[in-house]
Amino acid sequence: MANTYTQIYIHIVFAVQGRQNLIRREHNDELQKYMTGIISGQGQKLIAINNMPDQQEHHRRESLAKNTSSC
């Protein structure tokens, strides 16, 4: 197949140990920017990110393979 692109959408949730409320609101922006930088540095596209007091979750898209062989 020529020009076949494959992508996967990933939903990841990071929870603090014991589900304690350790993520404070004043750290939300800094934590989200930090995680966005890590995800972008891996060549992935961040779709959404959200922090709660006991977890952080994000949705991302990753391109898996690109096949440009011709028939």
ABEGO torsion letter per residue (X at the ends): XBGBBBBBBBBBBBBBBGGBBABBAAAAAAAAAAAAAAAAAAGBBBABBBBBAABBBBBBBBBABBBABBX
